[in-house]
Amino acid sequence: MGEPKRILVACGTAIATSTVVAKAIEEGLAARGIKVVTRQAKAVEVPSMAKDFDLVVTTTPVPQNLGVPVIQTLAFLTGIGKDQVLDQIAELLKD
């Protein structure tokens, strides 16, 4: 197994919401056998940070043309569609 994939998790303030989302992603992908490292950021920080990550997951709008895939979702907060989003993330992180 190679290096863990890097996921930037963004919300408005990079405090509570992104913490919940980051932990849910880490746990959900670990259950699928995928090792990831997450980093939390404010939405306004995403454009300057995205290039260092394999994927951006955000709960609030961010630019889409960052050079890496961007998933905007509330599934990790509501629970609705969470497994589908985890499947989508797993697919995007395949080598």
DSSP file (Angstrom, degrees, kcal/mol; ACC not computed):
  #  RESIDUE AA STRUCTURE BP1 BP2  ACC     N-H-->O    O-->H-N    N-H-->O    O-->H-N    TCO  KAPPA ALPHA  PHI   PSI    X-CA   Y-CA   Z-CA
    1    1 A M              0   0    0      0, 0.0     0, 0.0     0, 0.0     0, 0.0   0.000 360.0 360.0 360.0 136.7    0.0    0.0    0.0
    2    2 A G        -     0   0    0      1,-0.2     3,-0.1     0, 0.0     0, 0.0   0.120 360.0 -44.8 -83.2-161.9    1.3    3.4   -0.9
    3    3 A E  S    S-     0   0    0      1,-0.1    -1,-0.2    33,-0.0    32,-0.1  -0.299  70.2 -95.6 -62.9 149.0    1.2    6.7    0.8
    4    4 A P        -     0   0    0      0, 0.0    32,-0.3     0, 0.0     2,-0.2  -0.365  42.2-109.8 -63.0 147.2   -2.1    7.8    2.3
    5    5 A K  E     -a   36   0A   0     30,-2.0    32,-2.7    -3,-0.1     2,-0.5  -0.517  29.8-128.8 -75.7 148.4   -4.2   10.0    0.2
    6    6 A R  E     -a   37   0A   0     30,-0.2    48,-2.4    -2,-0.2    49,-1.1  -0.886  23.7-172.7-107.2 125.7   -4.5   13.6    1.3
    7    7 A I  E     -ab  38  55A   0     30,-2.7    32,-1.9    -2,-0.5     2,-0.6  -0.972  14.2-150.0-121.4 126.7   -8.0   15.2    1.7
    8    8 A L  E     -ab  39  56A   0     47,-2.7    49,-2.8    -2,-0.5     2,-0.6  -0.855  14.6-161.4 -93.1 122.6   -8.6   18.9    2.4
    9    9 A V  E     -ab  40  57A   0     30,-3.1    32,-2.1    -2,-0.6     2,-0.4  -0.924  13.1-173.3-110.4 120.6  -11.8   19.3    4.4
   10   10 A A  E     +ab  41  58A   0     47,-2.6    49,-1.9    -2,-0.6    50,-0.3  -0.885  17.2 153.8-122.5 146.4  -13.3   22.8    4.4
   11   11 A C  E     -a   42   0A   0     30,-1.6    32,-2.0    -2,-0.4    33,-0.2  -0.807  60.1 -76.9-145.5-171.3  -16.2   24.6    6.1
   12   12 A G  S    S+     0   0    0     -2,-0.3    32,-0.3    30,-0.2    30,-0.1   0.887 123.7   9.9 -62.6 -41.9  -16.8   28.2    6.9
   13   13 A T  S    S-     0   0    0     29,-0.1    29,-0.2    28,-0.1    -1,-0.2   0.479  90.9-123.7-120.8  -4.8  -14.5   28.5    9.9
   14   14 A A  S    S+     0   0    0     27,-0.4    28,-0.1     1,-0.1    26,-0.1   0.813  83.8  94.3  64.4  31.8  -12.5   25.3   10.0
   15   15 A I  S  > S-     0   0    0     26,-0.1     4,-1.1     4,-0.0    -1,-0.1   0.505  89.9  -3.1-116.0 -97.8  -13.7   24.5   13.5
   16   16 A A  H  > S+     0   0    0      2,-0.2     4,-2.1     1,-0.2     5,-0.2   0.946 127.8  46.4 -72.0 -52.4  -16.6   22.3   14.4
   17   17 A T  H  > S+     0   0    0      1,-0.2     4,-2.4     2,-0.2     5,-0.2   0.925 113.6  47.7 -61.8 -47.1  -18.2   21.3   11.0
   18   18 A S  H  > S+     0   0    0      1,-0.2     4,-2.7     2,-0.2    -1,-0.2   0.817 108.9  56.2 -66.3 -28.4  -14.9   20.3    9.3
   19   19 A T  H  X S+     0   0    0     -4,-1.1     4,-2.3     2,-0.2    -1,-0.2   0.937 108.9  46.0 -65.7 -46.1  -13.9   18.3   12.4
   20   20 A V  H  X S+     0   0    0     -4,-2.1     4,-2.1     1,-0.2    -2,-0.2   0.930 116.3  45.6 -60.6 -46.7  -17.1   16.2   12.1
   21   21 A V  H  X S+     0   0    0     -4,-2.4     4,-2.5     2,-0.2     5,-0.2   0.921 111.6  51.2 -65.3 -45.4  -16.7   15.8    8.4
   22   22 A A  H  X S+     0   0    0     -4,-2.7     4,-2.7     1,-0.2    -1,-0.2   0.923 111.7  46.9 -59.3 -45.9  -13.0   14.9    8.6
   23   23 A K  H  X S+     0   0    0     -4,-2.3     4,-2.6     1,-0.2     5,-0.2   0.902 111.9  50.8 -64.4 -40.5  -13.6   12.2   11.3
   24   24 A A  H  X S+     0   0    0     -4,-2.1     4,-2.6    -5,-0.2    -1,-0.2   0.892 112.2  47.2 -64.2 -39.6  -16.5   10.7    9.3
   25   25 A I  H  X S+     0   0    0     -4,-2.5     4,-2.7     2,-0.2     5,-0.3   0.944 112.4  49.0 -66.4 -47.7  -14.3   10.5    6.2
   26   26 A E  H  X S+     0   0    0     -4,-2.7     4,-2.1    -5,-0.2    -2,-0.2   0.933 116.7  41.9 -57.8 -47.4  -11.4    9.0    8.0
   27   27 A E  H  X S+     0   0    0     -4,-2.6     4,-1.9     2,-0.2    -1,-0.2   0.916 115.4  49.4 -67.9 -43.6  -13.6    6.4    9.6
   28   28 A G  H  < S+     0   0    0     -4,-2.6     4,-0.5    -5,-0.2    -2,-0.2   0.884 115.1  43.0 -65.0 -39.3  -15.6    5.6    6.5
   29   29 A L  H ><>S+     0   0    0     -4,-2.7     5,-2.9     2,-0.2     3,-0.7   0.850 109.4  57.1 -76.6 -34.1  -12.6    5.2    4.3
   30   30 A A  H ><5S+     0   0    0     -4,-2.1     3,-1.6    -5,-0.3    -2,-0.2   0.898 103.4  54.9 -60.2 -39.2  -10.7    3.1    6.9
   31   31 A A  T 3<5S+     0   0    0     -4,-1.9    -1,-0.3     1,-0.3    -2,-0.2   0.736 108.4  49.5 -65.4 -21.4  -13.7    0.7    6.9
   32   32 A R  T < 5S-     0   0    0     -3,-0.7    -1,-0.3    -4,-0.5    -2,-0.2   0.334 123.0-107.4 -97.0   4.4  -13.2    0.5    3.1
   33   33 A G  T < 5S+     0   0    0     -3,-1.6     2,-0.5     1,-0.2    -3,-0.2   0.719  76.9 133.0  79.2  21.4   -9.4   -0.2    3.6
   34   34 A I      < -     0   0    0     -5,-2.9     2,-0.5    -8,-0.1    -1,-0.2  -0.928  46.9-146.8-112.1 122.5   -8.3    3.3    2.3
   35   35 A K        +     0   0    0     -2,-0.5   -30,-2.0    -3,-0.1     2,-0.3  -0.752  27.2 170.0 -89.4 125.4   -5.8    5.2    4.3
   36   36 A V  E     -a    5   0A   0     -2,-0.5     2,-0.4   -32,-0.3   -30,-0.2  -0.928  28.7-148.1-132.9 158.6   -6.2    8.9    4.3
   37   37 A V  E     -a    6   0A   0    -32,-2.7   -30,-2.7    -2,-0.3     2,-0.3  -0.997  22.0-159.1-121.2 128.4   -4.8   12.0    6.0
   38   38 A T  E     -a    7   0A   0     -2,-0.4     2,-0.4   -32,-0.2   -30,-0.2  -0.792   9.6-169.7-109.0 154.0   -7.2   14.9    6.4
   39   39 A R  E     -a    8   0A   0    -32,-1.9   -30,-3.1    -2,-0.3     2,-0.3  -0.995  17.7-136.3-137.9 136.3   -6.5   18.6    7.0
   40   40 A Q  E     +a    9   0A   0     -2,-0.4     2,-0.3   -32,-0.2   -30,-0.2  -0.678  28.3 167.0 -95.6 148.0   -9.1   21.1    7.9
   41   41 A A  E     -a   10   0A   0    -32,-2.1   -30,-1.6    -2,-0.3   -27,-0.4  -0.985  38.8-101.5-152.3 158.7   -9.3   24.6    6.4
   42   42 A K  E >>  -a   11   0A   0     -2,-0.3     3,-1.5   -29,-0.2     4,-0.7  -0.557  40.6-114.9 -75.4 150.2  -11.6   27.6    6.1
   43   43 A A  G >4 S+     0   0    0    -32,-2.0     3,-1.1     1,-0.3   -31,-0.1   0.875 116.6  57.7 -55.7 -38.8  -13.4   27.8    2.7
   44   44 A V  G 34 S+     0   0    0    -32,-0.3    -1,-0.3     1,-0.2     4,-0.3   0.711 103.5  54.4 -67.4 -18.3  -11.5   31.0    1.9
   45   45 A E  G X> S+     0   0    0     -3,-1.5     4,-1.1     1,-0.2     3,-0.6   0.649  84.9  87.8 -85.7 -16.6   -8.2   29.1    2.3
   46   46 A V  H XX S+     0   0    0     -3,-1.1     4,-2.6    -4,-0.7     3,-1.1   0.887  80.5  55.2 -56.4 -49.0   -9.0   26.3   -0.1
   47   47 A P  H 34 S+     0   0    0      0, 0.0     4,-0.3     0, 0.0    -1,-0.2   0.866 112.4  43.6 -56.4 -35.8   -7.8   27.9   -3.4
   48   48 A S  H <4 S+     0   0    0     -3,-0.6    -2,-0.2    -4,-0.3    -3,-0.1   0.665 122.9  37.2 -82.2 -15.1   -4.3   28.5   -2.0
   49   49 A M  H X< S+     0   0    0     -3,-1.1     3,-2.0    -4,-1.1    -1,-0.2   0.674  89.5  88.0-107.1 -22.0   -4.1   25.1   -0.4
   50   50 A A  G >< S+     0   0    0     -4,-2.6     3,-2.3     1,-0.3    -2,-0.1   0.780  75.5  68.9 -56.7 -34.4   -5.8   22.7   -2.8
   51   51 A K  G 3  S+     0   0    0     -4,-0.3    -1,-0.3     1,-0.3    -2,-0.1   0.720  94.8  57.9 -61.0 -20.1   -2.7   21.9   -4.9
   52   52 A D  G <  S+     0   0    0     -3,-2.0    -1,-0.3     2,-0.0     2,-0.3   0.344 101.9  69.4 -89.8   6.6   -1.2   20.0   -2.0
   53   53 A F  S <  S-     0   0    0     -3,-2.3   -46,-0.2    -4,-0.1     3,-0.1  -0.840  70.1-139.5-127.5 159.9   -4.1   17.6   -1.8
   54   54 A D  S    S+     0   0    0    -48,-2.4     2,-0.3    -2,-0.3   -47,-0.2   0.682  89.9   6.9 -86.1 -21.1   -5.7   14.7   -3.8
   55   55 A L  E     -b    7   0A   0    -49,-1.1   -47,-2.7    13,-0.2     2,-0.5  -0.987  60.1-142.7-160.8 147.7   -9.3   15.8   -3.1
   56   56 A V  E     -bc   8  70A   0     13,-2.3    15,-2.8    -2,-0.3     2,-0.5  -0.984  14.3-172.6-116.2 128.9  -11.2   18.7   -1.5
   57   57 A V  E     +bc   9  71A   0    -49,-2.8   -47,-2.6    -2,-0.5     2,-0.3  -0.991  16.3 174.2-118.7 127.0  -14.4   17.9    0.5
   58   58 A T  E     -bc  10  72A   0     13,-2.8    15,-2.5    -2,-0.5   -47,-0.2  -0.950  37.9-156.0-136.5 151.0  -16.4   21.0    1.5
   59   59 A T  S    S+     0   0    0    -49,-1.9   -48,-0.1    -2,-0.3    13,-0.1   0.430  87.6  46.6 -99.9  -2.5  -19.7   21.8    3.2
   60   60 A T  S    S-     0   0    0    -50,-0.3   -50,-0.1   -49,-0.0    13,-0.1  -0.941 103.0 -76.7-137.3 155.6  -19.8   25.3    1.6
   61   61 A P        +     0   0    0      0, 0.0    -2,-0.1     0, 0.0     3,-0.0  -0.256  52.0 165.0 -59.3 135.9  -19.2   26.6   -1.9
   62   62 A V        -     0   0    0     -4,-0.1   -18,-0.1   -16,-0.1    -4,-0.1  -0.922  48.6 -74.5-137.5 163.2  -15.6   26.8   -3.1
   63   63 A P        -     0   0    0      0, 0.0     3,-0.2     0, 0.0    -1,-0.0  -0.272  33.9-151.5 -57.6 147.3  -14.2   27.3   -6.6
   64   64 A Q  S    S+     0   0    0      1,-0.2     2,-1.3     2,-0.1     3,-0.3   0.672  81.5  75.6 -93.6 -20.0  -14.4   24.1   -8.7
   65   65 A N        +     0   0    0      1,-0.2    -1,-0.2     2,-0.1     0, 0.0  -0.433  55.8 122.5 -93.6  61.4  -11.4   24.8  -10.9
   66   66 A L  S    S-     0   0    0     -2,-1.3    -1,-0.2     2,-0.5    -2,-0.1   0.447  83.0-108.8-102.4  -2.9   -8.7   24.0   -8.4
   67   67 A G  S    S+     0   0    0     -3,-0.3    -2,-0.1     1,-0.2    -3,-0.0   0.406  97.4  72.3  87.0  -3.3   -6.8   21.3  -10.3
   68   68 A V  S    S-     0   0    0     -4,-0.2    -2,-0.5   -12,-0.0    -1,-0.2  -0.955  96.6 -85.7-135.8 155.9   -8.1   18.6   -7.9
   69   69 A P        -     0   0    0      0, 0.0   -13,-2.3     0, 0.0     2,-0.4  -0.316  40.8-156.1 -62.1 145.4  -11.6   17.1   -7.5
   70   70 A V  E     -c   56   0A   0    -15,-0.2     2,-0.5    -6,-0.1   -13,-0.2  -0.992   8.7-169.3-125.9 128.7  -14.0   19.0   -5.3
   71   71 A I  E     -c   57   0A   0    -15,-2.8   -13,-2.8    -2,-0.4     2,-0.6  -0.977   3.5-165.7-117.3 119.5  -17.0   17.4   -3.5
   72   72 A Q  E     +c   58   0A   0     -2,-0.5     2,-0.3   -15,-0.2   -13,-0.2  -0.927  29.7 146.0-103.3 121.7  -19.5   19.8   -1.9
   73   73 A T        -     0   0    0    -15,-2.5     3,-0.1    -2,-0.6    -2,-0.1  -0.997  48.7-162.7-155.4 151.5  -21.8   17.9    0.4
   74   74 A L    >>  +     0   0    0     -2,-0.3     4,-2.4     6,-0.1     3,-1.6   0.224  67.4 109.0-111.4   7.8  -23.7   18.0    3.7
   75   75 A A  H 3> S+     0   0    0      1,-0.3     4,-2.4     2,-0.2     7,-0.3   0.809  73.7  54.9 -58.2 -33.3  -24.1   14.2    3.8
   76   76 A F  H 34 S+     0   0    0      1,-0.2    -1,-0.3     2,-0.2    -2,-0.1   0.691 113.7  42.3 -76.5 -16.1  -21.7   13.9    6.7
   77   77 A L  H <4 S+     0   0    0     -3,-1.6    -2,-0.2     3,-0.1    -1,-0.2   0.809 125.4  31.5 -93.5 -37.7  -23.7   16.3    8.7
   78   78 A T  H  < S-     0   0    0     -4,-2.4    -2,-0.2     2,-0.2    -3,-0.2   0.730  93.5-134.1 -92.3 -24.5  -27.2   15.0    7.8
   79   79 A G    ><  +     0   0    0     -4,-2.4     3,-1.0    -5,-0.4     2,-0.6   0.247  64.5 129.4  85.4 -13.1  -26.4   11.3    7.3
   80   80 A I  T 3  S-     0   0    0      1,-0.3    -1,-0.3    -6,-0.2    -2,-0.2  -0.660  83.3  -3.9 -80.6 118.3  -28.4   11.4    4.1
   81   81 A G  T 3> S+     0   0    0     -2,-0.6     4,-2.2    -3,-0.1    -1,-0.3   0.599  88.8 137.4  79.4  11.7  -26.4    9.9    1.3
   82   82 A K  H <> S+     0   0    0     -3,-1.0     4,-2.5    -7,-0.3     5,-0.2   0.913  70.4  48.4 -59.2 -46.1  -23.3    9.5    3.4
   83   83 A D  H  > S+     0   0    0     -4,-0.3     4,-2.3     1,-0.2    -1,-0.2   0.884 110.5  51.9 -63.6 -37.5  -22.4    6.0    2.0
   84   84 A Q  H  > S+     0   0    0      2,-0.2     4,-2.2     1,-0.2    -1,-0.2   0.894 110.4  48.0 -65.7 -39.1  -22.8    7.2   -1.5
   85   85 A V  H  X S+     0   0    0     -4,-2.2     4,-2.7     2,-0.2    -2,-0.2   0.903 110.3  51.6 -68.8 -39.8  -20.5   10.1   -0.9
   86   86 A L  H  X S+     0   0    0     -4,-2.5     4,-2.7     2,-0.2    -2,-0.2   0.902 110.0  50.1 -61.7 -39.7  -17.9    7.8    0.7
   87   87 A D  H  X S+     0   0    0     -4,-2.3     4,-2.3     2,-0.2    -2,-0.2   0.912 110.5  50.0 -62.2 -42.2  -18.2    5.6   -2.4
   88   88 A Q  H  X S+     0   0    0     -4,-2.2     4,-2.2     2,-0.2    -2,-0.2   0.915 111.7  47.6 -62.9 -43.8  -17.6    8.6   -4.6
   89   89 A I  H  X S+     0   0    0     -4,-2.7     4,-1.8     2,-0.2    -2,-0.2   0.937 110.8  51.4 -62.3 -47.2  -14.6    9.6   -2.6
   90   90 A A  H  < S+     0   0    0     -4,-2.7     4,-0.5     1,-0.2    -2,-0.2   0.896 110.6  49.5 -57.5 -41.2  -13.1    6.1   -2.7
   91   91 A E  H >< S+     0   0    0     -4,-2.3     3,-1.0     1,-0.2    -1,-0.2   0.909 110.2  49.9 -65.0 -42.8  -13.6    6.0   -6.5
   92   92 A L  H 3< S+     0   0    0     -4,-2.2    -1,-0.2     1,-0.2    -2,-0.2   0.793 109.2  52.9 -66.6 -28.0  -11.8    9.4   -6.9
   93   93 A L  T 3< S+     0   0    0     -4,-1.8    -1,-0.2    -5,-0.2    -2,-0.2   0.500  79.1 119.5 -89.5  -3.1   -8.9    8.3   -4.7
   94   94 A K    <         0   0    0     -3,-1.0    -3,-0.0    -4,-0.5    -4,-0.0  -0.342 360.0 360.0 -60.7 141.8   -8.2    5.1   -6.7
   95   95 A D              0   0    0     -2,-0.0    -1,-0.2     0, 0.0    -3,-0.0   0.486 360.0 360.0 -71.2 360.0   -4.7    5.1   -8.2
